[in-house]
């Protein structure tokens, strides 16, 4: 049995990139929150199977759902940063990104009492030409990143990135990179592991540890099929 790394991006359904042109940030406070229910169901499922993971939490959500963050941490899971308000790195200036990751780190650490060491960019948006964000992470006290997705897709992807965890030697200092898993579905089309446990079988066949990710907003009925 290969030990894999299970990760979750903790965000509301209305914050995903697919809705950013239709749902303004000003409207977010007025929309129904589903985070408590969806994350709560996922935590029950993980506890039933004795699985722990890393939860990359938005600062915006953590500020509004502090008990949810504490519940995740209380379940033995790692709390990491997903930035403040799901703005892509490509949409921010360096000083804006710094403020986002600093503010989120502080809020999460105040809630859990433990150091926040990891970061994952919204929509995996540390892309070629925006590696400066990695230096900001080092300077702000982060020890690892999980944003360099080694795929080629519209809007994101780090196509020449390594597939395995590795050290990045940045001008600001060293940083561990833990790229999300990709699964080759054809000779020319590697895809990623987004979705509940997708790609696990392929990773087992290859006999390599992999990092899998799902969004906390994924309908719980999909996850429930893995109970049986």
C-alpha positions as CSV (number, residue, x, y, z in Angstrom):
1,X,0.0,0.0,0.0
2,X,1.4,3.4,-1.0
3,X,0.8,6.3,1.3
4,X,-0.7,9.3,-0.6
5,X,-1.2,12.9,0.4
6,X,-4.9,13.9,0.5
7,X,-5.6,17.7,0.3
8,X,-8.7,19.9,0.3
9,X,-9.1,23.4,-0.9
10,X,-11.6,25.0,1.6
11,X,-13.7,27.6,-0.2
12,X,-17.3,28.3,-0.9
13,X,-19.0,27.1,-4.1
14,X,-19.5,30.7,-5.2
15,X,-15.8,31.5,-5.0
16,X,-14.5,29.1,-7.6
17,X,-13.0,30.5,-10.8
18,X,-15.8,29.3,-13.0
19,X,-18.1,31.9,-11.3
20,X,-15.8,34.8,-11.0
21,X,-17.4,36.6,-14.0
22,X,-20.9,36.0,-12.7
23,X,-20.6,36.4,-8.9
24,X,-19.0,39.6,-7.7
25,X,-17.0,39.6,-4.4
26,X,-19.4,42.2,-3.1
27,X,-22.2,39.7,-3.3
28,X,-20.4,37.0,-1.3
29,X,-21.6,38.0,2.1
30,X,-25.2,37.7,1.0
31,X,-25.0,34.2,-0.5
32,X,-25.8,31.0,1.4
33,X,-22.8,29.4,2.9
34,X,-22.4,25.6,2.5
35,X,-18.9,25.3,3.9
36,X,-19.9,23.9,7.4
37,X,-22.1,21.2,5.9
38,X,-19.8,20.1,3.1
39,X,-16.6,20.1,5.1
40,X,-18.3,18.5,8.1
41,X,-19.5,15.6,6.0
42,X,-16.0,15.2,4.6
43,X,-14.4,15.2,8.0
44,X,-16.8,12.5,9.1
45,X,-15.9,10.4,6.1
46,X,-12.1,10.9,6.7
47,X,-12.5,10.0,10.4
48,X,-14.4,6.8,9.6
49,X,-11.5,5.7,7.5
50,X,-8.7,6.9,9.7
51,X,-7.4,9.4,7.1
52,X,-5.8,12.8,7.8
53,X,-5.1,15.4,5.2
54,X,-4.1,19.0,4.5
55,X,-6.8,21.6,4.3
56,X,-5.9,24.8,2.4
57,X,-8.2,27.4,3.8
58,X,-9.2,30.8,2.5
59,X,-8.7,33.6,5.0
60,X,-12.0,35.1,4.0
61,X,-13.8,31.9,4.9
62,X,-11.8,31.3,8.1
63,X,-12.7,34.8,9.4
64,X,-16.4,34.0,9.0
65,X,-16.3,30.3,10.1
66,X,-13.7,30.2,12.9
67,X,-15.3,27.1,14.5
68,X,-15.0,25.2,11.2
69,X,-11.2,25.9,11.1
70,X,-10.9,24.7,14.7
71,X,-12.9,21.6,13.9
72,X,-10.6,20.7,11.0
73,X,-7.5,21.2,13.1
74,X,-9.2,19.3,16.0
75,X,-9.6,16.3,13.7
76,X,-5.8,16.0,13.4
77,X,-5.6,17.6,9.9
78,X,-3.0,20.2,8.8
79,X,-4.3,23.7,8.3
80,X,-2.6,25.5,5.4
81,X,-3.2,28.8,3.5
82,X,-5.2,29.2,0.3
83,X,-4.8,33.0,0.3
84,X,-7.4,35.5,1.4
85,X,-10.2,35.8,-1.2
86,X,-9.4,33.4,-4.0
87,X,-7.8,36.1,-6.2
88,X,-5.4,34.5,-8.6
89,X,-1.7,35.3,-8.3
90,X,-1.8,36.5,-11.9
91,X,-4.3,39.2,-10.9
92,X,-2.2,40.6,-8.0
93,X,0.8,42.8,-7.7
94,X,3.5,41.5,-5.4
95,X,2.5,43.8,-2.5
96,X,-1.1,42.7,-2.8
97,X,-0.1,39.0,-2.7
98,X,2.1,39.6,0.3
99,X,-0.7,41.2,2.2
100,X,-3.0,38.3,1.3
101,X,-0.7,35.5,2.4
102,X,0.4,37.4,5.5
103,X,-3.1,38.2,6.6
104,X,-4.4,34.6,6.0
105,X,-1.4,33.1,7.8
106,X,-2.0,35.3,10.9
107,X,-5.8,34.5,11.0
108,X,-5.3,30.7,10.7
109,X,-2.5,30.7,13.3
110,X,-4.6,32.7,15.7
111,X,-7.4,30.3,15.3
112,X,-5.5,27.0,15.7
113,X,-2.5,28.0,17.8
114,X,-0.1,26.2,15.4
115,X,2.2,27.4,12.7
116,X,0.9,27.6,9.1
117,X,3.6,26.3,6.8
118,X,2.0,25.5,3.5
119,X,0.3,27.5,0.7
120,X,-1.6,26.6,-2.4
121,X,-2.5,29.4,-4.9
122,X,-6.1,29.8,-5.9
123,X,-6.6,28.0,-9.3
124,X,-2.9,26.9,-9.1
125,X,-2.1,30.4,-10.4
126,X,1.7,30.6,-9.8
127,X,2.4,30.2,-13.5
128,X,5.5,30.9,-15.6
129,X,6.5,34.5,-15.1
130,X,5.0,34.7,-11.7
131,X,7.6,32.8,-9.7
132,X,8.2,36.0,-7.6
133,X,5.3,34.7,-5.5
134,X,7.5,31.9,-4.3
135,X,10.0,34.4,-2.9
136,X,7.2,36.2,-1.1
137,X,6.1,32.9,0.5
138,X,9.6,32.3,1.8
139,X,9.9,35.8,3.2
140,X,6.5,35.5,4.9
141,X,7.5,32.3,6.7
142,X,6.0,29.6,4.6
143,X,8.0,26.4,4.2
144,X,6.3,24.7,1.3
145,X,4.1,25.4,-1.7
146,X,1.6,23.2,-3.6
147,X,0.8,25.5,-6.6
148,X,3.0,24.4,-9.5
149,X,0.7,22.1,-11.4
150,X,2.7,20.3,-14.1
151,X,0.0,20.4,-16.7
152,X,-0.9,22.6,-19.7
153,X,-4.4,23.9,-19.4
154,X,-6.1,27.2,-20.3
155,X,-5.7,29.7,-17.4
156,X,-3.2,27.8,-15.3
157,X,-0.5,25.1,-15.3
158,X,3.3,24.9,-15.0
159,X,3.9,22.6,-17.9
160,X,7.6,22.0,-17.4
161,X,7.3,21.5,-13.6
162,X,8.5,18.4,-11.9
163,X,5.9,15.8,-10.9
164,X,7.4,14.8,-7.6
165,X,8.1,16.8,-4.4
166,X,11.3,18.7,-4.6
167,X,13.3,21.6,-3.3
168,X,13.2,25.0,-5.0
169,X,16.2,27.2,-4.5
170,X,14.8,30.7,-4.7
171,X,16.7,34.0,-4.2
172,X,14.8,34.5,-0.9
173,X,15.7,31.0,0.3
174,X,14.7,27.3,-0.1
175,X,11.1,26.2,-0.5
176,X,9.7,22.7,-0.8
177,X,7.3,22.3,-3.8
178,X,4.7,19.6,-3.5
179,X,3.0,19.5,-6.9
180,X,-0.5,18.0,-7.2
181,X,-0.7,14.6,-8.9
182,X,-1.2,14.2,-12.6
183,X,-2.5,11.1,-14.4
184,X,-1.7,10.3,-18.0
185,X,-5.0,9.4,-19.7
186,X,-3.5,9.1,-23.1
187,X,-0.1,9.3,-24.8
188,X,-0.3,13.1,-24.9
189,X,-2.8,14.2,-22.4
190,X,-1.8,14.3,-18.7
191,X,-4.6,15.4,-16.5
192,X,-4.8,16.2,-12.9
193,X,-6.4,14.6,-9.9
194,X,-9.1,17.1,-9.2
195,X,-12.2,15.5,-7.7
196,X,-12.7,13.0,-4.9
197,X,-9.9,10.5,-5.0
198,X,-9.7,10.5,-8.8
199,X,-6.5,9.1,-10.1
200,X,-5.7,7.0,-7.0
201,X,-5.9,3.7,-8.9
202,X,-3.4,4.9,-11.5
203,X,-1.0,6.1,-8.9
204,X,-1.2,2.8,-7.1
205,X,-0.4,1.0,-10.4
206,X,2.6,3.3,-10.8
207,X,3.7,2.6,-7.2
208,X,4.4,6.2,-6.5
209,X,3.1,8.4,-3.6
210,X,0.9,11.2,-5.0
211,X,-0.8,14.4,-3.8
212,X,-4.6,14.4,-4.5
213,X,-6.9,17.4,-4.1
214,X,-10.6,18.1,-4.1
215,X,-12.6,21.2,-3.4
216,X,-14.7,21.4,-0.2
217,X,-17.6,22.5,-2.3
218,X,-17.8,19.2,-4.3
219,X,-21.3,17.8,-3.8
220,X,-21.3,15.4,-0.8
221,X,-23.3,12.8,-2.7
222,X,-20.3,12.2,-4.9
223,X,-18.1,11.6,-1.8
224,X,-20.7,9.4,-0.2
225,X,-20.3,6.9,-2.9
226,X,-16.8,6.1,-1.5
227,X,-18.3,5.1,1.8
228,X,-19.3,1.6,0.7
